[in-house]
């Protein structure tokens, strides 16, 4: 599934042409994010296996694989009601073949 509709993508291209004509840039790389669930018949691949498969079909020279395994934070001391806040943590990975914008913080 594309992050942009066909109409949005076409509008983005028109805007790029305007900016190029105005001299705002001499080169533009319009990227699109796609999301797809893994096939239901097979177990989902590991993030690293997914990245390696992506590299085989699209051997981009600056591709990146990032894996973050964030430890759970220590729970805060009990509040006045005796409640503790849940600890945050977990793991996530980023597989990317486009070095321009593969991770946004915030």
C-alpha positions in Angstrom: 0.0 0.0 0.0 1.4 3.4 -1.0 1.6 6.2 1.5 0.4 8.6 -1.3 -2.6 8.3 -3.7 -2.0 8.6 -7.4 -3.5 12.1 -7.3 -1.2 13.2 -4.4 1.8 11.8 -6.3 0.9 13.6 -9.5 0.4 16.9 -7.5 3.8 16.4 -5.9 5.4 16.0 -9.3 3.7 19.2 -10.5 5.0 21.1 -7.5 8.5 19.8 -8.1 8.4 21.1 -11.7 7.3 24.5 -10.4 10.2 24.6 -7.9 12.7 23.5 -10.6 11.4 26.2 -12.9 11.8 28.8 -10.1 15.4 27.7 -9.5 14.8 26.3 -6.0 16.7 23.2 -6.8 18.4 21.5 -9.7 17.7 17.9 -8.6 14.8 16.3 -6.7 14.3 12.7 -5.5 10.6 12.1 -4.8 10.4 8.9 -2.7 7.3 7.0 -1.7 6.8 4.7 1.3 5.1 1.4 0.8 3.7 -1.0 3.5 2.7 -4.5 3.0 1.8 -7.3 5.5 3.8 -10.5 5.1 2.0 -13.4 3.4 -0.3 -15.2 5.7 0.8 -18.7 4.6 4.3 -18.2 5.8 5.7 -17.0 9.1 6.9 -13.4 8.9 10.5 -13.0 8.1 13.0 -11.6 10.6 13.8 -7.9 10.0 17.3 -8.8 9.0 16.0 -11.5 6.5 13.7 -8.8 5.0 16.6 -6.4 4.7 18.8 -9.0 2.9 16.0 -9.8 0.5 15.5 -6.1 -0.2 19.3 -5.8 -0.9 19.1 -8.7 -3.4 16.4 -7.1 -5.5 17.6 -3.5 -5.0 21.3 -3.3 -4.2 21.4 0.3 -3.2 24.9 1.4 -2.2 23.8 3.3 0.9 21.1 0.9 2.1 20.8 0.6 5.9 19.6 -1.8 8.5 19.1 -0.5 12.0 17.9 -2.6 14.9 17.1 -1.1 18.3 16.5 -3.3 21.3 15.6 -0.9 24.0 15.7 -2.2 27.5 12.7 -1.6 29.7 13.0 1.5 31.8 12.9 1.0 35.6 9.4 1.6 36.9 8.8 4.9 38.6 8.4 4.8 42.3 4.8 4.3 43.4 2.6 7.4 43.1 0.5 8.6 46.0 -2.2 6.0 45.1 0.4 3.2 45.2 0.2 2.8 41.4 3.4 2.2 39.3 3.7 3.3 35.8 4.4 0.6 33.2 8.0 0.2 32.0 8.6 1.3 28.4 11.0 -0.6 26.1 11.0 -3.0 23.2 12.7 -3.7 19.9 12.1 -2.3 16.4 14.0 -2.4 13.1 14.4 -0.1 10.1 15.1 -1.6 6.7 15.9 1.0 4.1 17.2 1.2 0.5 17.0 5.0 0.4 19.5 7.0 2.5 17.7 10.3 2.1 15.0 9.8 4.7 14.7 6.5 6.4 14.3 7.5 10.1 12.5 10.3 11.7 12.8 11.1 15.4 9.9 12.8 17.2 
